[in-house]
Amino acid sequence: MAAFAEDWQPKRPIDFTIMAGAGGGADQIARFIQSVVEENSLTNRPLIPTNRGGGSGAESLLHLKDARDPDHTLMVTLNSFYTTPIRQEALGVDIETFTPIVMMGVDPFVLWVHKDSGITTFEDFVAKVRDMDGEFVMGGTGTGQEDSIVIAYMSGAYDLKVKYIPYDGGGAVAKDLAGQQIMATVNNPAEAKGFYESGDFVPLLSFSDERMDAYPDVPTLKEMGHDFSYYNQRAVVGAPGMSAEAAAYYREIFGSVYDSEKWQGYLVSESLSPMVMDEAETRAYWATQVQNHRTLLSELNN
């Protein structure tokens, strides 16, 4: 700790904003990171996780944009980091002004149904949705962001009509599939893991580049002949205007978390893929993702 704390240390509790509601992937990751930081006494002030998922993450983006104390304000992101500023230009949010800290990994998407649905394969799913002709109900996190992008692409590829219900977080989405208030989701593996392990959820299709180790019998959309994969960014970013000293401090802290045995185990157990980048690489990645999401959202609205 002393080696990198000489120049700057937090002077008060650290605002650790989460860009989505309780129970979803971003929330789980933020609280796991917090536990590793606390367990190893990596900071002299505590991380204070706060869910700000309103407006598909707009609440979080504005909170950081207008942060009174940028050096003590961090955020755990998902892809609404890109989509929400594009969809809601009136927010006046430019993500290029945010401060890259550490990319913790990327999270794939999986299509899930309830075990009592009678659906056991993706082909069954397609047949059922077509048979219901617009009455099949799916849920996902937000509108015009990750889940709806994945569902819209799948629906377009297979000429499917579904009703889509937006939620503030993936935890609520998974809970409602478990309660059969909705009929299918594209939850990230970590969000659905407990229900899958208890036998309530059936995975039908993954939107990853290759089959996932945790679900070796689940085909990818690419295998079906559609060149599409989609991953959720799991990163820690700082507020605009964060000092270079504070940014360096946090990169050391969360870099230590990333390198820890616990985080490496979490990547495996929750089916996340590693993605290590420095600041320049992260900014280049952001620029690419903004362009990719402009294209995806344009196609979504056509």
N, C-alpha and C positions, 0 to 999 in steps of 0.2 A: 504494500500500500504506500509506504513512505516514498518509494522510488518515483511515483508519478503524482503524488499529492503535494509536492513542495510548493508549486506555483499557485494552484487553485484547488479549493475544496468547497463543497456546498455549505452554505451558511444557514440553511433552513430546510425543512422537509421538501422532497422533490416531487413535483406534480407529475404523475405517471398516467397520463390520459389514455383511455382505451377507446378506439374508434368505432365501437359496436357495443351492443347490449350484453348483459350477463349471460354466461354459460356457453357462448360461442367460441370459435377457435381463437380469435384475438384476445378474448377475455381469459381463456385458459392459459394461453401462452404468457400473457402479461403477469398473471399471478404465479405461474411457475418460475418465470424469471425473477420476480420479486422474492420468491422463497429461496432461490439459489443465492441471490445477493445477500439476503438476511442471514442465511445459514453460514455464509463464509465471511460475514462482516466486511463486505466489499466497499461500503460507503459509510461515511460518518454521520449521515442523515438518512432517514428512512424514505423509501419509495412509497408514495401514496396512490394506489390504483383508483381511478375514478372512471366509471363507464359514461361516455358521452356519445351515444349512438344516434341521437336524433337527426332527422333529415338526411338519412343515408350517410352519416358521418360528417355532415355540414357543421353540426354543433362542435365537434372536436377540431375541425379545421379552423373555424373562427376563433375558438378558444386559444389555439396556438398562435394564429395570425395576430391576435390582439393581446398576446401575453404581456403582462406588466413586468414579468421577471423572466426573460428568455433563458437565462442561465440555470433556472430551476424548473424548466417546463419541457417535458418529453412526451412522446406519443408512440403507442404501438399501432402499427398500420395494417390495413388490408387493401384491396385494390380500389376501394372507394376513395383512397388517396388520389387516384387518377380520375375515376369516373365522375365523382361528385363536382369537382371544379369545372369539368367539361360540361356537365349537364346543368349546373347552376352558376352560370357566368356572373350573375348579379352578386354572388358572394365576394367577388374580387380577390379570390385566393389564387396565388401563383406558387405552385409547389416548388419551383426552382429557388424560391427564397428560403425554403426550409433547410434545416441543417442535417446532412447525413450523419448517422451515428454508426449503427451496425445492422447489416442484413442477417437475420437469424435463420432464414430458410424460406422455402416456398412450399405451399400446401396444395395438393391436387384435389380434384372434385370427383365424387362418386355418386351415381344415381342409386337411390334407396327406395324400397317400398316396404310396407308392413308385412309380416309373415302371414297374416290372415287375409291378405289381398287376393290370394290365389295366383299371383304372378311370381314366376320363378326364373324367367329368362327375359332378356331385353326384347326378344321377339314377342313374348307374351305381353310385355308392357306396350309395345307399339300397337298391337292388335286391340288391346283394351282401350287405349286412349282414342284410337280411331273409332271404335265402336261407340264410345260415349259422346263423340262429336261435339266437343267444346265444354262438356260438363266434368271432365277430369280435373281435379283440383290439386295444384302443386303450391308449395310454399317456399320462400327463400328470403335471404337477408337483403332488404332494401329494394328499391326500384331503380332500374337502369344501372345496376352494379353487378357484382360477380355472378350471383346465383341466376339473376334474370338473363344475363348475357349467355351463360351456359345453356339454360333452358331454351332461350330463343334460338340459339344455333341448332340445338338438337331438334327442336320443333320444325325449323325450316328445312333441315336435312331430311326429315322423315314425314313432312307434311302433316304435322300434329297440331291440334287445337287444344289448348289447356287454359284453365283459369289460374291466374297467378295471384297469390296473396303475399304481400311484403311484410316482413318482420324487422325489428330492430337488431336482432342478433340470431346467430345460428343455433344457440341453445334453445330458444323458444321454438324455432323451426323443428328441431329434432323432437322436442317434447310433444308438439302437436301431431307429428307423424306417429309417435308412440301411442298417443291417445286417439289416433285415427280421425282427427279433425281435418287433416289433409291426406292426400293419397300417395304422394311421392315427394322426395326432396333431392337436392344435389349437395347435401351436407359434406363438408370436409371430413376425412376419416376420424379425426380427433373428436369432432362434435357428435358423431354417430357411434363411436366405439363402444360405449357402455351398453347401448341398446342392441348393437350387433352381438356383443359377447353374451348378452342375456337371451339371445335368440329372437328378439323382436323385429330386427331389421334384416332385410335381404338385399345385398349389393348386386346390381345388375350390370353396370357399365362404369368404366372409369374414363376420365378425360385427361389422363396422363399420357406421356410419350410412350411408355412401355407398361406392361402389366406390373402391378404393385406386388411386392413380396408378401404383404399381409393378405392379399386377395388374389392368389395365383390363378384361380379359376375364373376370374372376372375379366372379360375382354375389354379392350380399349376401343374408343370410337374410331381411332386410326385403323384398327384392325378391320373395322366395318367399311373401310374405304373412304372415310372423311378425314381430310388432313386438318385436324383441329385438336389442340390440347390447350388446357387452361389451368393456371396455377395462381393461388392467392399469395400475395407478398406478405411475409411476416418480418417486419423490420422495426427498429427503434429509430425515430427521427427526433430532432430537436426543433425548437421554435425558431422562426426567423429572427435574426439579430443575436443569436447565441454567440458568445465570445469564443475565440479560437481556443483559449485555455480551458473553458468549460467543456467544449466539444471534445478536446483531446482527453480530458478526464473521463468523460462518459464512454468514449471509444475504448479506453483501457478497461473500464468496469465491465461493459457488456461484451467486449472481446474475451475477457476472462470467463464470463458466463458461457459464451459460445464454445470455448475450448474445454470447458469442464466436462468431466465424465457424465454428470447428470444431464447436461444439455445434449450431448452426443447420444446418450441413451434415449432421450426424449425424441430426437429426430427419428430414430429407428422405431420406437414403440408407437409413435403417432403418425408414421408414414410421411414425414416431411422430407424434402430433398434439400441438401446443403447448398448454399450459394454464398461464397466468400467474395467480398468486393471491398476495395478501398474507396475513399471519398470520390475521386474522379470517376472510377468505374460505376459507382452508385449513381452519380449525376447523369452519366451517359445512359445508364439503364432506365432512369426515370424518363429521360427524353424519349427513348424508344417506346416505353410503355404508354406514355401520353399519346404518341402517334398511333400506336396499335389500338388503343382504346377509342380514339376518335373514329377510327375506321369501324371498329366493332359496334360502337353506339350508332354510327350513321346507318349501318346495315340493320341494326335493331329497329330503327325508326322507319325504315323503308317497307 
